[in-house]
Amino acid sequence: MQSKTRMNVYFDPALLKQVEALSLRRNVSKSAVIEAAVASFLSADASERLEAVFARRMDKLGRQIDGLDEELAILGETVSLFVRFWLTITPPLSETAHASARAKGAERFDGFLQTLGRRLATGDRFLKELSRDVDSLRSDSLNSDSGRANGDPA
């Protein structure tokens, strides 16, 4: 058995409470917690481990940003297709119809805002629904294709 040398050190009370809490959680002595912390601090590869932690975090953030980029592209395409479709099918209004169209438009826009508020409050998101719909269509397509491959009629 390797002998250890005793050392007396002073800790900030808050830090000592953290050491005590960790030793209780891990069911080890406070000396073992301190020894592991000092060994980690003095080890040559501590900076490499820290760099690896940062690299993993940066990779995760990069994937999240990629997902946001895709969602933003979908939103932009959706809005542009809607505007193009709406401009294509909507005939111009006569001067006499402008006032009633504005009033009806304001009423419909208020309804839209109320619906939007409800959806945001419940956490429903169009892109989540869209991805669920696309996923279900893909799985239905795969199931029907595998059924045909097994000789099942379509």
Secondary structure, 3 states (H helix, E strand, C coil): CCCCCCCCCCCCHHHHHHHHHHHHHHCCCHHHHHHHHHHHHHCCCHHHHHHHHHHHHHHHHHHHHHHHHHHHHHHHHHHHHHHHHHHHHCCCCCHHHHHHHHHHHHHHHHHHHHHHHHHHHHCCCHHHHHHHHHHHHHHHHHHHHHHHHCCCCC
